[in-house]
Amino acid sequence: MSGRELDLWIRYGYNGAMLRRIDRIADKFDPAEHIVVHQGDCLDLLRTIPTETIQLIATSPPYNIGKEYETRLKLETYLEQQATVIRECVRTLLPTGSVCWQVGNYVDRGAIIPLDTVLYPIFTDLGLKMRNRIIWHFEHGLHCSRRFSGRYETVIWFTKSDDYRFSLDSVRVPQKYPGKKYFKGPKAGQYSSNPLGKNPGDMWAIPNVKSNHVEKTEHPCQFPVELIERLVLSMTSKDDWVLDPFLGTGTTVIAAIRHDRRGAGAETVPRYVQLARERIQQEMEGTLRTRPMDRPVYDPLEAGNSLTVAPWEKKENPSQMALFESTARYRGKTPR
């Protein structure tokens, strides 16, 4: 066994035949493969996937707002195209499977239309049931002047049946008050918090990928690996297939193979396909830099970042304030 194969064996724990499949990125779908990156239309990839093969479909489709990788369409035409893709996705989905469609807003002459609201009937008409409308909250983005700046998008989660896979324990987060106890009843005095952590809820505060994010590439609408990791861990098991019909820079496949799942996706822009392949290769080699799932959201005030001090605020003793700011950077405290 080569050193490369040994590294993969240690990381993924598969037999020799599987190691050879992990070590390659296929361009066509085959159930025997482990990673598939298809350059071209997602419908071409979807039509090669057997019925009831995929456990999780997680994607962020174009929002029809005129990015370089999309042609701006009338909303009705856009929804027709989405319906065609969604129909094929549902065909490939296992009965225990889930679809997570991450979307924002369609903007029409300054008026916004939440895409999850107009996509909802497409999924329900295909017999799917919504389990959650997850709010993905972030702090940074475009600044609006005639409405409040948008600081959230949504992940709409549908299942194909009532017998769907969901593992809450895989994605629990630390309790806010782990020392909390029951104050009355038969359990009075006992700890009331789950020792494994709490349910993360349906509002996720996860930084979006902007200029200073460790995962930033040239793609204008890249989503963070940790967002997809939570979906992969809660809705799939090891060796399951995870599919992204709008792959972008490969984030969904990265999240899948990181947790011993199989990943497949399609992307039409050649340079994004190359970027996805490079990032997936880095993930397999253990060199891809990503933001850890358990890292708290950065708080510039708590960190004592000097940029939190407004330059137009008058200071009676500038040298003393400078000392406070410098001290705060080391202590992680906010100057008072």
C-alpha positions as CSV (number, residue, x, y, z in Angstrom):
1,M,0.0,0.0,0.0
2,S,1.4,3.4,-1.0
3,G,1.7,6.3,1.5
4,R,-1.2,8.0,-0.2
5,E,-3.4,5.0,0.1
6,L,-2.4,4.6,3.7
7,D,-3.4,8.2,4.5
8,L,-6.7,7.6,2.9
9,W,-7.2,4.3,4.7
10,I,-6.5,6.0,8.1
11,R,-8.9,8.8,7.2
12,Y,-11.7,6.9,5.6
13,G,-11.2,3.3,6.8
14,Y,-12.3,1.6,3.5
15,N,-10.9,-1.4,1.8
16,G,-8.4,-1.3,-1.1
17,A,-11.1,-1.2,-3.8
18,M,-12.8,1.7,-2.2
19,L,-9.5,3.5,-1.7
20,R,-9.0,3.5,-5.5
21,R,-12.4,5.0,-6.0
22,I,-11.8,7.7,-3.3
23,D,-8.5,8.6,-4.9
24,R,-10.2,9.6,-8.2
25,I,-12.8,12.2,-9.2
26,A,-15.1,10.7,-11.8
27,D,-16.8,12.9,-14.4
28,K,-19.7,10.5,-15.0
29,F,-22.1,9.0,-12.4
30,D,-21.6,5.3,-11.5
31,P,-22.9,3.8,-8.2
32,A,-19.5,2.2,-7.7
33,E,-17.8,5.6,-7.7
34,H,-17.2,7.7,-4.6
35,I,-16.8,11.3,-6.0
36,V,-18.4,12.6,-9.2
37,V,-17.9,16.1,-10.7
38,H,-19.8,16.5,-14.0
39,Q,-19.0,19.5,-16.2
40,G,-22.2,20.4,-17.9
41,D,-26.0,20.7,-17.4
42,C,-27.2,19.1,-14.2
43,L,-30.1,17.5,-16.1
44,D,-27.5,15.5,-18.1
45,L,-26.0,14.2,-14.8
46,L,-29.4,13.6,-13.2
47,R,-30.7,11.4,-16.1
48,T,-27.7,9.0,-15.5
49,I,-28.5,8.5,-11.9
50,P,-30.8,5.5,-11.2
51,T,-34.1,6.0,-9.5
52,E,-34.0,6.1,-5.7
53,T,-30.2,6.3,-5.3
54,I,-29.6,9.6,-3.5
55,Q,-30.1,10.1,0.3
56,L,-29.6,13.8,0.4
57,I,-29.8,16.6,-2.2
58,A,-28.3,19.8,-0.9
59,T,-27.9,22.8,-3.2
60,S,-28.0,26.5,-3.7
61,P,-29.5,27.1,-7.2
62,P,-29.0,30.4,-9.2
63,Y,-31.3,33.1,-7.8
64,N,-32.0,34.6,-11.2
65,I,-30.4,37.9,-10.3
66,G,-28.1,38.2,-13.2
67,K,-24.8,36.6,-11.9
68,E,-22.3,35.7,-14.6
69,Y,-23.2,32.0,-14.4
70,E,-26.9,32.6,-15.1
71,T,-29.1,34.2,-17.7
72,R,-31.7,36.4,-16.1
73,L,-35.2,35.1,-16.9
74,K,-38.7,36.1,-16.3
75,L,-39.7,34.6,-13.0
76,E,-42.3,32.2,-14.5
77,T,-39.6,30.8,-16.9
78,Y,-37.1,30.5,-14.0
79,L,-39.6,28.5,-12.0
80,E,-40.4,26.2,-14.9
81,Q,-36.7,25.5,-15.2
82,Q,-36.4,24.9,-11.5
83,A,-39.4,22.6,-11.6
84,T,-37.8,20.4,-14.2
85,V,-34.6,20.0,-12.2
86,I,-36.5,19.4,-8.9
87,R,-38.7,16.7,-10.6
88,E,-35.6,14.8,-11.7
89,C,-34.0,15.3,-8.2
90,V,-37.1,13.8,-6.5
91,R,-36.9,10.8,-8.9
92,T,-33.3,10.0,-7.8
93,L,-34.2,10.4,-4.1
94,L,-34.4,7.4,-1.8
95,P,-37.7,7.0,0.1
96,T,-35.8,8.0,3.3
97,G,-34.1,10.9,1.6
98,S,-34.2,14.7,2.0
99,V,-34.0,17.7,-0.3
100,C,-32.4,20.9,1.1
101,W,-32.8,23.9,-1.3
102,Q,-30.9,27.0,-0.1
103,V,-32.3,30.2,-1.6
104,G,-32.5,33.9,-1.2
105,N,-34.6,36.6,-2.9
106,Y,-35.5,37.4,-6.5
107,V,-35.3,41.1,-7.0
108,D,-37.6,42.7,-9.5
109,R,-37.2,46.5,-9.9
110,G,-36.4,47.0,-6.3
111,A,-39.2,44.7,-5.0
112,I,-38.1,41.3,-3.5
113,I,-39.8,38.0,-3.9
114,P,-38.6,35.3,-1.4
115,L,-37.8,32.3,-3.7
116,D,-38.7,29.8,-1.0
117,T,-42.3,30.9,-1.1
118,V,-42.7,30.5,-4.8
119,L,-40.7,27.2,-4.9
120,Y,-42.7,25.6,-2.1
121,P,-45.7,24.5,-4.3
122,I,-43.3,22.8,-6.7
123,F,-42.0,20.5,-4.0
124,T,-45.4,19.8,-2.4
125,D,-47.0,19.1,-5.8
126,L,-44.4,16.3,-6.1
127,G,-45.6,14.8,-2.8
128,L,-42.8,16.1,-0.6
129,K,-43.4,17.4,2.9
130,M,-41.6,20.4,4.4
131,R,-39.9,19.6,7.7
132,N,-38.2,22.9,8.3
133,R,-37.7,26.4,6.9
134,I,-34.2,27.1,8.3
135,I,-33.1,30.7,8.5
136,W,-29.4,31.1,7.7
137,H,-28.3,34.4,9.4
138,F,-25.1,36.2,8.6
139,E,-23.7,39.7,9.4
140,H,-22.2,40.8,6.1
141,G,-23.5,41.5,2.6
142,L,-24.6,44.2,0.2
143,H,-25.8,47.4,1.8
144,C,-29.2,48.7,0.7
145,S,-30.2,52.4,0.8
146,R,-34.0,52.1,0.2
147,R,-34.8,49.0,2.3
148,F,-33.1,47.2,5.2
149,S,-30.1,45.2,4.1
150,G,-30.7,41.5,3.7
151,R,-28.9,39.4,6.3
152,Y,-30.5,36.0,5.9
153,E,-31.3,33.4,3.4
154,T,-33.4,30.2,3.8
155,V,-32.9,26.5,3.6
156,I,-36.1,24.7,2.8
157,W,-36.0,21.1,3.9
158,F,-38.4,18.5,2.4
159,T,-38.6,14.8,2.8
160,K,-39.9,12.2,0.3
161,S,-41.8,10.2,3.0
162,D,-42.6,10.2,6.7
163,D,-39.9,7.5,7.1
164,Y,-37.0,9.9,6.7
165,R,-33.5,9.8,8.2
166,F,-32.7,12.4,10.8
167,S,-30.0,12.2,13.5
168,L,-30.3,15.1,15.9
169,D,-27.5,13.8,18.2
170,S,-25.0,14.2,15.3
171,V,-25.5,18.0,15.2
172,R,-26.3,19.1,18.8
173,V,-24.7,22.3,19.9
174,P,-23.4,23.3,23.4
175,Q,-26.1,24.1,26.0
176,K,-26.4,27.8,27.0
177,Y,-27.1,26.8,30.6
178,P,-25.7,23.3,31.1
179,G,-26.1,23.7,34.9
180,K,-29.9,24.3,34.7
181,K,-32.0,22.0,36.9
182,Y,-35.7,21.0,37.2
183,F,-37.2,23.2,40.0
184,K,-40.3,21.1,40.6
185,G,-41.9,17.7,39.9
186,P,-40.5,14.2,40.2
187,K,-37.1,15.4,38.7
188,A,-36.7,18.4,40.9
189,G,-33.0,19.0,41.5
190,Q,-31.8,16.9,38.6
191,Y,-30.1,18.5,35.6
192,S,-32.6,19.3,32.9
193,S,-30.2,19.8,29.9
194,N,-29.3,17.0,27.5
195,P,-25.6,16.1,28.2
196,L,-25.1,15.7,24.4
197,G,-26.1,19.4,23.8
198,K,-29.2,21.1,22.6
199,N,-31.1,21.1,19.3
200,P,-29.6,23.9,17.1
201,G,-33.0,25.1,16.2
202,D,-34.1,26.5,12.8
203,M,-32.1,29.7,12.9
204,W,-28.4,29.2,12.1
205,A,-25.9,31.9,12.7
206,I,-23.1,30.9,10.3
207,P,-20.7,33.5,8.7
208,N,-21.1,33.8,5.0
209,V,-18.1,33.5,2.7
210,K,-16.9,37.0,2.1
211,S,-13.5,38.5,1.4
212,N,-11.8,37.7,4.7
213,H,-13.4,34.2,5.0
214,V,-10.8,31.4,5.0
215,E,-12.8,29.5,2.3
216,K,-13.2,32.5,-0.1
217,T,-12.6,31.8,-3.8
218,E,-13.4,33.8,-6.9
219,H,-17.0,32.4,-6.9
220,P,-19.4,35.3,-6.0
221,C,-22.0,33.2,-4.2
222,Q,-20.1,30.5,-2.3
223,F,-21.7,28.9,0.7
224,P,-19.6,27.7,3.8
225,V,-18.7,24.1,4.3
226,E,-20.1,24.1,7.8
227,L,-23.6,24.9,6.6
228,I,-23.7,21.7,4.5
229,E,-21.9,19.7,7.1
230,R,-24.8,20.1,9.5
231,L,-27.2,18.8,6.8
232,V,-25.0,15.9,5.9
233,L,-24.5,14.8,9.5
234,S,-28.1,15.0,10.4
235,M,-29.7,13.5,7.3
236,T,-27.3,10.9,6.0
237,S,-25.3,7.9,7.1
238,K,-21.8,6.8,6.1
239,D,-21.5,5.7,2.4
240,D,-24.7,7.5,1.5
241,W,-24.9,9.5,-1.7
242,V,-25.1,13.3,-1.4
243,L,-25.9,15.2,-4.6
244,D,-25.6,18.9,-5.6
245,P,-27.1,19.7,-9.0
246,F,-25.6,23.2,-8.9
247,L,-22.1,22.4,-7.5
248,G,-20.3,25.7,-7.8
249,T,-16.9,25.3,-6.1
250,G,-17.6,21.8,-4.7
251,T,-18.7,22.7,-1.2
252,T,-21.4,20.0,-1.0
253,V,-19.1,17.2,-2.2
254,I,-16.4,18.4,0.3
255,A,-18.8,18.2,3.2
256,A,-19.9,14.7,2.1
257,I,-16.5,13.1,1.7
258,R,-15.3,14.8,4.9
259,H,-17.8,12.6,6.8
260,D,-17.3,9.4,4.8
261,R,-20.3,9.9,2.4
262,R,-20.2,9.8,-1.4
263,G,-20.6,13.1,-3.3
264,A,-21.8,14.1,-6.8
265,G,-22.5,17.3,-8.5
266,A,-22.7,19.2,-11.8
267,E,-21.4,22.6,-12.8
268,T,-21.6,24.4,-16.1
269,V,-18.8,27.0,-15.7
270,P,-15.4,25.3,-16.6
271,R,-13.3,27.4,-14.3
272,Y,-15.6,26.6,-11.3
273,V,-15.4,22.9,-12.3
274,Q,-11.6,23.1,-12.1
275,L,-11.8,25.0,-8.8
276,A,-14.2,22.4,-7.4
277,R,-11.8,19.6,-8.4
278,E,-8.9,21.4,-6.8
279,R,-10.7,22.0,-3.6
280,I,-12.0,18.4,-3.4
281,Q,-8.4,17.2,-4.0
282,Q,-7.2,19.4,-1.2
283,E,-9.9,17.9,1.1
284,M,-8.8,14.4,0.2
285,E,-5.2,15.4,1.0
286,G,-6.2,17.1,4.3
287,T,-5.0,20.5,3.2
288,L,-8.2,22.3,2.5
289,R,-8.7,25.2,4.9
290,T,-12.3,25.6,6.2
291,R,-14.0,27.3,9.1
292,P,-14.6,24.7,11.9
293,M,-18.2,23.8,12.7
294,D,-17.7,24.5,16.4
295,R,-16.1,27.9,16.2
296,P,-18.2,30.7,17.7
297,V,-19.1,33.6,15.4
298,Y,-16.4,36.2,15.6
299,D,-17.3,39.1,17.9
300,P,-15.1,42.2,17.1
301,L,-16.1,43.9,20.4
302,E,-15.1,40.9,22.5
303,A,-11.9,40.5,20.5
304,G,-11.0,44.1,21.2
305,N,-10.7,45.0,17.5
306,S,-9.6,48.6,17.2
307,L,-11.9,49.1,14.2
308,T,-14.8,49.1,16.5
309,V,-13.8,52.5,17.8
310,A,-15.6,55.2,15.7
311,P,-13.1,57.7,14.3
312,W,-15.6,60.6,14.8
313,E,-15.9,60.0,18.5
314,K,-14.0,62.6,20.5
315,K,-11.5,61.2,23.0
316,E,-10.4,63.4,25.9
317,N,-7.1,61.4,26.3
318,P,-6.2,59.8,23.0
319,S,-3.0,58.2,24.3
320,Q,-4.8,56.6,27.2
321,M,-7.5,55.3,24.9
322,A,-4.9,53.9,22.6
323,L,-3.5,52.0,25.6
324,F,-6.9,50.7,26.4
325,E,-7.4,49.5,22.8
326,S,-4.0,47.8,22.8
327,T,-4.7,46.1,26.1
328,A,-8.1,44.9,24.9
329,R,-6.6,43.1,21.9
330,Y,-4.5,40.9,24.2
331,R,-7.1,40.4,26.9
332,G,-10.1,39.9,24.5
333,K,-12.1,42.5,26.5
334,T,-14.0,45.6,25.3
335,P,-12.6,48.9,26.6
336,R,-15.0,50.5,29.1
